[in-house]
Amino acid sequence: MQLPAVVSDENVYRLTDLVNSDFIMPVTDKDFELTPEQIIKVCKIILYKFNLASKKSAYERQELATMINDRISQIEALTRTSLEEVNTFLHTVHQDFESFLNKHKKEHTSLNMRVLKVTEDMSQVVSQVQTMRQAVE
């Protein structure tokens, strides 16, 4: 079934277009019996319902916008908290790594000093052994 052009999705706002439309209404239709006062009353009821629907839609859009903004604020707060936790963790890891490097540097320096001392001692021992060997020979 094809709808009349007047009720299609084209926004028609003039009453003359509605009256002169291709909308077919048989003479036997009971709406022909309505008085002008009844027709005015029906039009006012329809306009009132349209206005209520429009207000309801605007209210729901506002509620939805508020709900979305609240949710975005919650997500931002959670993200900010998570980011702070990650920053704290990274700072802790960085400090631990610096401590490890400092400790490793001290141990490495101490070990190098011991190796150097042992090397010096071994040089002395070798020179003493060579002196003894020369004395024995």
C-alpha positions in Angstrom: 0.0 0.0 0.0 1.4 3.3 -1.0 1.0 6.3 1.4 -0.3 9.6 0.2 2.4 12.1 -0.6 1.2 14.4 2.2 2.1 11.8 4.9 5.5 10.9 3.5 8.6 11.9 5.3 8.8 15.3 3.6 8.1 17.9 6.2 5.0 19.7 5.0 4.0 22.6 7.3 1.3 24.5 5.4 -2.4 23.7 6.1 -3.3 24.5 2.5 -1.0 21.8 1.3 -2.6 19.4 3.7 -6.1 20.3 2.6 -5.3 20.1 -1.1 -3.3 16.9 -0.7 -4.0 13.6 -2.3 -5.2 12.2 1.0 -8.5 10.4 0.2 -11.3 10.6 2.7 -14.6 9.1 1.7 -17.8 11.2 2.2 -19.1 8.3 4.3 -16.3 8.9 6.9 -17.7 9.8 10.3 -15.2 12.7 10.5 -17.3 14.7 8.0 -20.0 14.9 10.7 -17.7 16.8 13.1 -18.6 20.4 13.9 -16.0 23.2 13.6 -15.7 23.3 17.4 -15.0 19.6 17.5 -12.4 19.9 14.8 -10.8 22.8 16.6 -10.8 20.8 19.8 -9.2 17.8 18.0 -6.6 20.0 16.5 -5.7 21.5 19.9 -5.5 18.0 21.4 -3.2 16.9 18.6 -1.0 20.0 19.0 -0.9 19.5 22.7 0.2 15.9 22.2 2.9 17.1 19.7 4.1 19.7 22.2 4.2 17.1 25.0 6.1 14.7 22.8 8.5 17.5 21.8 9.1 18.5 25.4 9.5 14.8 26.4 12.0 14.4 23.6 14.0 17.5 24.7 13.9 16.4 28.3 15.1 12.9 27.4 17.9 14.4 25.3 18.9 16.6 28.2 18.8 13.6 30.6 20.8 11.5 28.1 23.4 14.3 27.7 23.7 14.6 31.5 24.0 10.8 31.9 26.7 10.7 29.2 28.6 13.6 30.8 28.5 12.0 34.2 29.7 8.7 32.7 32.5 10.5 30.9 33.5 12.2 34.1 33.6 8.8 35.9 35.7 7.3 33.2 38.1 10.3 33.2 38.4 10.0 37.0 39.1 6.2 36.7 41.6 6.8 34.0 43.3 9.6 36.0 43.5 7.3 39.0 44.9 4.4 36.9 47.4 6.8 35.3 48.6 8.0 38.7 49.0 4.3 39.8 51.0 3.6 36.7 53.2 6.7 37.3 53.7 5.7 41.0 54.7 2.1 39.9 57.1 3.4 37.3 58.6 5.8 39.8 59.1 3.0 42.2 60.7 0.8 39.5 62.9 3.6 38.5 64.1 4.2 42.1 64.6 0.4 42.6 66.6 0.3 39.4 68.7 3.3 40.5 69.4 1.6 43.9 70.4 -1.6 42.1 72.7 0.3 39.8 74.4 2.1 42.7 74.8 -1.1 44.7 76.1 -2.9 41.6 78.5 0.0 41.0 79.8 -0.2 44.6 80.1 -4.0 44.4 81.8 -3.8 41.0 84.3 -1.2 42.3 85.0 -3.3 45.4 85.5 -6.4 43.2 87.8 -4.5 40.9 89.8 -3.2 43.8 90.1 -6.8 45.2 91.1 -8.1 41.7 93.7 -5.3 41.4 95.0 -6.2 44.9 95.2 -9.9 44.1 97.0 -9.0 40.8 99.5 -6.9 42.7 100.0 -9.6 45.3 100.4 -12.2 42.5 103.0 -9.9 40.8 104.9 -9.7 44.0 104.7 -13.4 44.4 105.9 -14.0 40.8 108.8 -11.5 41.3 109.7 -13.3 44.6 109.5 -16.7 42.9 111.7 -15.4 40.1 114.1 -14.0 42.6 114.2 -17.4 44.4 114.6 -19.2 41.2 117.5 -17.0 40.2 119.0 -17.5 43.6 118.6 -21.3 43.4 120.0 -21.5 39.9 
